[in-house]
Amino acid sequence: FNGHDTSELTSNEHIKAYPFDETEGAAGNLWRVGGAKLLCIKGAPEKLLPLCDVPNDMLYTVQNKQISYGQQGYNVLAVAYAKLDDDAPIPEKISEAHYSFMGLLAFENQTQDYVPAAIHNCRRAGVRVIMTTGDSAETALAIAQRIGIRGNTVVTGDMLMSGEQIDFSDVCAFARITA
């Protein structure tokens, strides 16, 4: 921390943890910081942005950045916070609060050097490889193409849950999905 005193950071009271929830698409923690209740969250931008006050022009820019980062193979998270009134009830779910958008975090998705060769060997053996990931559809497609998985279609968890008819013949990845 470059010599900065961080003791105050550890003196804040942790009130509640919000573990990752597939439906919410986010995780977070509620803290008491300097007498105020602060709910800090991180998660899928498409799930968090609707919970935030973001002007339309900024929303357009943020969504374009998210797509651009995803197309470059980055894992993208949104971060936001809500300052809760002291007399306000503690939200049961992340979606029960209204947030201020802080920004996007883009993390590089590194793959092991042997992965493209392994996928090539699977194809030579007649095995069709399809990737599953919690990342966005844009990120999944970029990574699939980078490591040699064939196909141009990404199916998301929301698409599977919708019950819509899906052609799986060109699928290279399932995105925003968990086991």
CORKA-V780261 format. One record per backbone hydrogen bond with DSSP energy under -1.0 kcal/mol. CO is the residue of the C=O (numbers start at 1). NH is the residue of the N-H. If there is no record, write none. Layout:
co | nh
CO | NH
CO | NH
This chain:
co | nh
1 | 4
13 | 32
16 | 30
18 | 28
21 | 25
25 | 44
26 | 21
27 | 42
28 | 18
29 | 40
30 | 15
30 | 16
31 | 38
32 | 13
33 | 36
36 | 33
37 | 84
38 | 31
39 | 82
40 | 29
41 | 80
42 | 27
43 | 78
44 | 47
44 | 48
45 | 49
48 | 51
49 | 52
51 | 99
52 | 54
55 | 59
56 | 60
57 | 61
58 | 62
59 | 63
60 | 64
61 | 65
62 | 66
63 | 67
64 | 68
65 | 69
66 | 70
67 | 71
68 | 72
69 | 74
70 | 73
75 | 107
77 | 105
78 | 43
79 | 102
79 | 103
80 | 41
81 | 100
82 | 39
85 | 88
93 | 96
94 | 97
99 | 53
100 | 81
103 | 79
105 | 77
107 | 75
112 | 115
114 | 118
115 | 119
116 | 120
117 | 121
118 | 122
119 | 123
120 | 124
121 | 125
122 | 127
123 | 126
131 | 174
133 | 177
135 | 176
136 | 140
137 | 141
138 | 142
139 | 143
140 | 144
141 | 145
142 | 146
143 | 147
144 | 149
153 | 172
153 | 173
155 | 175
156 | 160
157 | 161
158 | 162
168 | 171
170 | 152
170 | 153
172 | 131
173 | 155
174 | 133
175 | 157
